[in-house]
Amino acid sequence: MKILRVYLLRHFLRILSLCCGAFIGIYLLIDFFEKVDDFIEHKAVATDYLSYLFNSIPFIFSQILPLAILTTVVLTIGGLGRTNEITAMRACGVSLWKIFKPMMVMALGLSFFLLLLNEFVVPWNGKNLNQLLEIKLKGKQQMQLTSQEIWYRDANRIINITLATQQERTLSGITIFTFNDEQKIVKRENIATAHYSEKNWQGEGITTRTFTDPGGDLLATTRSDSAVLELDRVPEDFFGREDINNELSFWKLAELADKLEQEGYESTRQRVDMHNRLAAPFTCLIMGFLGVPFALQRGRNSNIAVGIGLSLTIGVIYFIIQSLVMALGYAGALPAFLSAWTANFIFLLLGIWLLLNVKE
């Protein structure tokens, strides 16, 4: 049995390496051609290209690994069935479970590996990519992110934003510090929320405190229900990145969600993304398990083109369902846990049903 396990794993890993290399290459090629104009326009040097490549590969790998495992299982078992090796193993008394067990163990191990990668490596790569693409190449002013809060300087002001919500195009918990030439604070404005409309930020719940210059003593406190804010930014400056939560690990998302709830802000999106940090890696195991019955059903009729096409079709369907339930989670229609795990549960049940219908 040990010789059989080694043989199956070698076959599996060889095809997995080819699939990962092909998918990463295609993904990287398409993504690079979308961004190459920025590299050329801003006269990027060789180190910028290498930095983009180095920081993109871990993120791309985490995205394509479940699909690569599904394709690998389909091609591996399909290839063994086409050459009658599955039949030979079954004739020697080897059960179907013992045949695909090494692949499932490997898929489980890769799930835990992807969990660690998403927790410790991918967020760091995301920050580096943002630094390269948005700040170094495009020349945008850097906004400091600390536990999801945004800090940036605008002339003689420092602006802090507790939470930026992309869907509603709103900012919450805004604090604006205004300084004099000696860098002494002369005014502090606290704005509960701000909504972008008609090319202006409309602030609500505004409290303004002015201080004596140069003493710094509180001079006056005024309050107003609403006013137009001079933030000198458009929503794209806050929401232009793909998703700021991609730069945060599971534990940082948990801390952020707790912090937002304690301060009275909505934390649904952070909770959904937090649970998705745990659910996404185990898609590798689900996809590997799902590939077994599909490959077994075709038997000797399996071929590479059909295997790849079938895998891509399943991957697209999974992506659509996952995007749908995640959107429901973001909207609060589903609990955060269910929105992150529902797609995995559906495909796991589908795989079990298909496997039970495979003829021995």
BALUM-510494 format. One line per 4 residues: number of its first residue (from 0); their letters; for each residue z, y, x of C-alpha. Coordinates in nm, 4 decimals. Example, Ala and Ser with C-alpha at 12.3 -4.5 7.8 and 13.67 -1.06 7.14 Angstrom:
! BALUM-510494
0> AS> 0.7800:-0.4500:1.2300; 0.7140:-0.1060:1.3670
END
This chain:
! BALUM-510494
0> MKIL> 0.0000:0.0000:0.0000; 0.0692:0.2374:0.2875; -0.2865:0.1963:0.4152; -0.4183:0.2666:0.0641
4> RVYL> -0.2025:0.5811:0.0291; -0.3193:0.7125:0.3660; -0.6813:0.6428:0.2747; -0.6516:0.8218:-0.0598
8> LRHF> -0.4704:1.1207:0.0897; -0.7270:1.1589:0.3683; -1.0047:1.1507:0.1125; -0.8172:1.3997:-0.1068
12> LRIL> -0.7312:1.6443:0.1736; -1.0826:1.6398:0.3148; -1.2347:1.7394:-0.0184; -0.9524:1.9898:-0.0855
16> SLCC> -1.0219:2.1630:0.2464; -1.3904:2.1935:0.1588; -1.3153:2.3238:-0.1922; -1.0625:2.5810:-0.0689
20> GAFI> -1.2989:2.6993:0.2027; -1.5884:2.7328:-0.0423; -1.3860:2.9110:-0.3121; -1.2185:3.1483:-0.0654
24> GIYL> -1.5546:3.2271:0.0947; -1.7205:3.3045:-0.2410; -1.4237:3.5104:-0.3638; -1.3989:3.7026:-0.0366
28> LIDF> -1.7728:3.7682:-0.0248; -1.7852:3.9109:-0.3771; -1.4680:4.1153:-0.3293; -1.5859:4.2522:0.0056
32> FEKV> -1.9223:4.3674:-0.1326; -1.7337:4.5591:-0.4016; -1.5320:4.7437:-0.1365; -1.7787:4.7693:0.1528
36> DDFI> -1.8888:5.1185:0.0449; -1.5347:5.2462:0.0998; -1.5245:5.0904:0.4465; -1.8570:5.2477:0.5437
40> EHKA> -1.7883:5.5851:0.3824; -1.4545:5.6261:0.5603; -1.5869:5.4912:0.8916; -1.3556:5.1940:0.9130
44> VATD> -1.3057:5.0408:1.2561; -1.3069:4.6698:1.3440; -0.9281:4.6412:1.3052; -0.9570:4.7615:0.9438
48> YLSY> -1.2020:4.4822:0.8627; -0.9769:4.2263:1.0308; -0.6712:4.3593:0.8489; -0.8542:4.3330:0.5168
52> LFNS> -0.9555:3.9751:0.5951; -0.6102:3.8720:0.7192; -0.4253:4.0153:0.4177; -0.6784:3.9027:0.1554
56> IPFI> -0.6892:3.5321:0.2393; -0.3273:3.4429:0.1344; -0.3702:3.6235:-0.1985; -0.7087:3.4610:-0.2632
60> FSQI> -0.5706:3.1202:-0.1642; -0.2892:3.1545:-0.4178; -0.5439:3.2367:-0.6887; -0.7958:2.9592:-0.6234
64> LPLA> -0.5641:2.6717:-0.5247; -0.5115:2.5317:-0.8799; -0.8867:2.5294:-0.9429; -0.9475:2.3759:-0.6000
68> ILTT> -0.6974:2.0970:-0.6737; -0.8593:2.0262:-1.0109; -1.2046:2.0095:-0.8493; -1.0704:1.7901:-0.5687
72> VVLT> -0.9082:1.5385:-0.8057; -1.2239:1.5176:-1.0176; -1.4470:1.4711:-0.7126; -1.2100:1.2307:-0.5368
76> IGGL> -1.1529:0.9939:-0.8284; -1.5089:1.0382:-0.9445; -1.6391:0.9461:-0.5999; -1.4153:0.6408:-0.5821
80> GRTN> -1.5314:0.5342:-0.9263; -1.8981:0.5835:-0.8434; -1.8677:0.3555:-0.5393; -1.6682:0.0962:-0.7392
84> EITA> -1.3602:0.1459:-0.5210; -1.1471:0.2119:-0.8307; -1.2698:-0.1188:-0.9745; -1.1863:-0.2998:-0.6486
88> MRAC> -0.8345:-0.1550:-0.6445; -0.7775:-0.2512:-1.0067; -0.9046:-0.6052:-0.9322; -0.6414:-0.6324:-0.6572
92> GVSL> -0.3672:-0.5519:-0.9073; -0.3224:-0.1850:-0.8198; -0.2372:0.0166:-1.1320; -0.3978:0.3486:-1.2153
96> WKIF> -0.0652:0.5236:-1.1557; -0.0417:0.3897:-0.7996; -0.3991:0.5034:-0.7349; -0.3507:0.8675:-0.8300
100> KPMM> 0.0222:0.8926:-0.7480; -0.0376:1.0124:-0.3867; -0.2603:1.2908:-0.5199; 0.0016:1.3998:-0.7726
104> VMAL> 0.2716:1.4022:-0.5042; 0.0453:1.6155:-0.2880; -0.0248:1.8497:-0.5824; 0.3500:1.8835:-0.6432
108> GLSF> 0.4077:1.9623:-0.2756; 0.1330:2.2252:-0.2856; 0.2978:2.3748:-0.5965; 0.6223:2.4297:-0.4047
112> FLLL> 0.4263:2.5609:-0.1071; 0.2476:2.8101:-0.3351; 0.5827:2.9110:-0.4850; 0.7108:3.0040:-0.1384
116> LNEF> 0.3829:3.1752:-0.0517; 0.3979:3.3924:-0.3645; 0.7603:3.4773:-0.2983; 0.7489:3.5717:0.0689
120> VVPW> 0.3905:3.6231:0.1884; 0.1640:3.7452:-0.0935; 0.3776:4.0524:-0.1873; 0.3750:4.1615:0.1785
124> NGKN> -0.0027:4.1151:0.1943; -0.0415:4.3163:-0.1253; 0.1446:4.6101:0.0243; -0.0678:4.5972:0.3380
128> LNQL> -0.3896:4.5872:0.1359; -0.2801:4.8864:-0.0688; -0.1925:5.0733:0.2497; -0.5376:4.9964:0.3912
132> LEIK> -0.7605:5.0436:0.0857; -0.5880:5.3223:-0.1043; -0.4188:5.5290:0.1633; -0.5924:5.4771:0.4966
136> LKGK> -0.9515:5.4443:0.3741; -0.9512:5.6566:0.0576; -0.7053:5.9088:0.1965; -0.4762:5.9146:-0.1062
140> QQMQ> -0.1315:6.0572:-0.0551; 0.1201:5.7792:-0.0094; 0.3662:5.7189:-0.2892; 0.6836:5.5492:-0.1776
144> LTSQ> 0.7866:5.2559:-0.3951; 1.1540:5.1646:-0.3999; 1.2490:4.8989:-0.6561; 0.9470:5.0093:-0.8631
148> EIWY> 1.0469:5.3768:-0.8531; 0.7785:5.6204:-0.7358; 0.8509:5.9006:-0.4926; 0.6008:6.1570:-0.3683
152> RDAN> 0.5922:6.5125:-0.2344; 0.3896:6.7944:-0.3891; 0.4072:7.1207:-0.1873; 0.7679:7.2404:-0.2206
156> RIIN> 0.8632:6.9716:-0.4738; 0.9772:6.6104:-0.4513; 0.9050:6.4032:-0.7619; 1.0767:6.0793:-0.8586
160> ITLA> 0.9516:5.8546:-1.1435; 1.1635:5.5627:-1.2576; 0.8947:5.3744:-1.4500; 0.5185:5.4102:-1.5005
164> TQQE> 0.3716:5.2182:-1.7959; -0.0013:5.1616:-1.7745; -0.0787:5.0548:-2.1312; 0.0796:5.3613:-2.2934
168> RTLS> -0.0090:5.5924:-2.0002; 0.3487:5.7154:-1.9918; 0.6047:5.8011:-1.7259; 0.9771:5.7593:-1.7825
172> GITI> 1.2829:5.8937:-1.6045; 1.1138:6.1809:-1.4186; 1.3137:6.4000:-1.1819; 1.1547:6.7009:-1.0090
176> FTFN> 1.3380:6.8683:-0.7194; 1.2128:7.2143:-0.6164; 1.3068:7.3526:-0.2717; 1.2894:7.6931:-0.1055
180> DEQK> 1.1473:7.7645:0.2400; 1.4754:7.6557:0.4003; 1.4522:7.3186:0.2195; 1.7487:7.4022:-0.0046
184> IVKR> 1.7248:7.2851:-0.3647; 1.6759:7.5710:-0.6130; 1.5793:7.3795:-0.9277; 1.6127:7.0306:-1.0713
188> ENIA> 1.4233:6.9123:-1.3778; 1.5015:6.5890:-1.5634; 1.2347:6.4696:-1.8069; 1.2984:6.1676:-2.0283
192> TAHY> 0.9322:6.0728:-2.0808; 0.5860:6.2149:-2.0218; 0.2623:6.1118:-2.1925; -0.0862:6.1945:-2.0634
196> SEKN> -0.3208:6.3495:-2.3198; -0.5961:6.6107:-2.3089; -0.5813:6.6229:-1.9278; -0.2143:6.7242:-1.9267
200> WQGE> 0.1212:6.5536:-1.8937; 0.3286:6.6349:-2.2006; 0.6970:6.6003:-2.1189; 0.9726:6.5342:-2.3725
204> GITT> 1.3482:6.5678:-2.3446; 1.3547:6.8202:-2.0594; 1.6714:6.9459:-1.8908; 1.6334:7.2165:-1.6249
208> RTFT> 1.9064:7.3198:-1.3847; 1.8627:7.6201:-1.1554; 2.0755:7.6923:-0.8495; 2.1590:8.0079:-0.6605
212> DPGG> 1.9617:8.0845:-0.3467; 2.0928:8.0336:-0.0840; 2.4347:7.9313:-0.2109; 2.3222:7.6273:-0.4069
216> DLLA> 2.5715:7.6796:-0.6901; 2.4678:7.5889:-1.0445; 2.3264:7.9027:-1.2039; 2.1986:7.7913:-1.5453
220> TTRS> 2.1152:7.4851:-1.7533; 1.8400:7.4924:-2.0141; 1.7034:7.2238:-2.2458; 1.3762:7.1925:-2.4333
224> DSAV> 1.2229:6.9274:-2.6548; 0.8779:6.9319:-2.4955; 0.6629:7.1179:-2.2440; 0.3512:7.0708:-2.0326
228> LELD> 0.4375:6.9362:-1.6865; 0.2696:7.0379:-1.3614; 0.2567:6.6975:-1.1931; -0.0793:6.7499:-1.0183
232> RVPE> -0.1637:6.3822:-1.0771; -0.3757:6.1844:-1.3219; -0.2800:5.8417:-1.4617; -0.5118:5.6650:-1.2161
236> DFFG> -0.2923:5.7863:-0.9308; -0.0005:5.5916:-1.0763; -0.1875:5.3008:-1.2311; -0.4902:5.2691:-1.0035
240> REDI> -0.3592:4.9652:-0.8207; -0.4313:4.6285:-0.9756; -0.0697:4.5667:-1.0709; 0.2269:4.7048:-0.8829
244> NNEL> 0.4309:4.3979:-0.9823; 0.2072:4.1887:-0.7556; 0.3879:4.3486:-0.4626; 0.7268:4.2277:-0.5834
248> SFWK> 0.8821:3.8849:-0.5431; 1.0621:3.6918:-0.8173; 1.4060:3.8173:-0.7159; 1.2914:4.1784:-0.6840
252> LAEL> 1.1337:4.1592:-1.0288; 1.4605:4.0184:-1.1669; 1.6586:4.3011:-1.0054; 1.4116:4.5571:-1.1343
256> ADKL> 1.4229:4.4208:-1.4900; 1.8044:4.4293:-1.4902; 1.8051:4.7821:-1.3515; 1.5573:4.9081:-1.6122
260> EQEG> 1.7535:4.7503:-1.8962; 2.0785:4.9031:-1.7724; 1.9119:5.2439:-1.7678; 1.7707:5.1952:-2.1181
264> YEST> 1.4061:5.1394:-2.0272; 1.1649:4.8688:-2.1418; 1.1478:4.5731:-1.9010; 0.9244:4.3313:-2.0949
268> RQRV> 0.6392:4.3414:-1.8442; 0.8722:4.2769:-1.5523; 1.0343:3.9822:-1.7329; 0.6954:3.8271:-1.8101
272> DMHN> 0.5739:3.8683:-1.4526; 0.9038:3.7321:-1.3236; 0.8686:3.4085:-1.5219; 0.5026:3.3883:-1.4259
276> RLAA> 0.6082:3.3813:-1.0589; 0.7625:3.0419:-1.1308; 0.5016:2.9127:-1.3757; 0.1849:2.9983:-1.1806
280> PFTC> 0.2447:2.7689:-0.8770; 0.2980:2.4643:-1.0985; -0.0489:2.5131:-1.2395; -0.1520:2.3163:-0.9289
284> LIMG> 0.0296:2.0086:-1.0561; -0.0975:2.0554:-1.4132; -0.4581:2.0926:-1.2982; -0.4297:1.7902:-1.0704
288> FLGV> -0.2909:1.5797:-1.3548; -0.5586:1.7064:-1.5954; -0.8372:1.6127:-1.3547; -0.7436:1.2415:-1.3553
292> PFAL> -0.8497:1.1480:-1.7123; -1.1654:1.3598:-1.6924; -1.2713:1.1792:-1.3748; -1.1778:0.8340:-1.5059
296> QRGR> -1.3701:0.8818:-1.8286; -1.6972:0.9350:-1.6451; -1.6532:0.6338:-1.4169; -1.9688:0.5465:-1.2248
300> NSNI> -2.1595:0.8299:-1.3946; -1.9698:1.0902:-1.1935; -2.1578:1.3261:-0.9631; -2.0714:1.6353:-0.7632
304> AVGI> -2.2570:1.8863:-0.9818; -2.0958:1.7607:-1.3022; -1.7517:1.7484:-1.1366; -1.7726:2.1069:-1.0136
308> GLSL> -1.9150:2.2308:-1.3440; -1.6426:2.0527:-1.5401; -1.3713:2.1937:-1.3149; -1.5030:2.5489:-1.3470
312> TIGV> -1.5223:2.5142:-1.7260; -1.1613:2.3942:-1.7467; -1.0555:2.6743:-1.5110; -1.2242:2.9398:-1.7264
316> IYFI> -1.0645:2.8027:-2.0445; -0.7240:2.7980:-1.8756; -0.7721:3.1571:-1.7554; -0.8635:3.2752:-2.1067
320> IQSL> -0.5623:3.1058:-2.2659; -0.3282:3.2268:-1.9912; -0.4559:3.5846:-2.0218; -0.4102:3.5716:-2.3997
324> VMAL> -0.0508:3.4462:-2.3957; 0.0393:3.6851:-2.1122; -0.0971:3.9755:-2.3165; 0.1142:3.8608:-2.6113
328> GYAG> 0.4137:3.8516:-2.3801; 0.3480:4.2030:-2.2511; 0.3222:4.3227:-2.6108; 0.6543:4.1581:-2.6980
332> ALPA> 0.4956:3.9152:-2.9475; 0.6098:3.6157:-2.7380; 0.9296:3.5686:-2.5366; 0.8748:3.6201:-2.1651
336> FLSA> 0.9455:3.2554:-2.0808; 0.6962:3.1216:-2.3366; 0.4220:3.3645:-2.2395; 0.4423:3.2479:-1.8777
340> WTAN> 0.4645:2.8721:-1.9450; 0.2632:2.8199:-2.2664; -0.0730:2.7623:-2.0957; 0.0837:2.5039:-1.8634
344> FIFL> 0.2447:2.3229:-2.1570; -0.0839:2.3160:-2.3510; -0.2832:2.1730:-2.0616; -0.0076:1.9261:-1.9743
348> LLGI> -0.0143:1.7884:-2.3302; -0.3940:1.7777:-2.3188; -0.3822:1.5815:-1.9928; -0.1290:1.3329:-2.1350
352> WLLL> -0.3391:1.2813:-2.4474; -0.6571:1.2255:-2.2472; -0.4796:0.9875:-2.0081; -0.3432:0.7790:-2.2954
356> NVKE> -0.6974:0.7420:-2.4263; -0.8401:0.6195:-2.0941; -0.9280:0.2537:-2.1178; -0.7520:0.0352:-1.8668
END
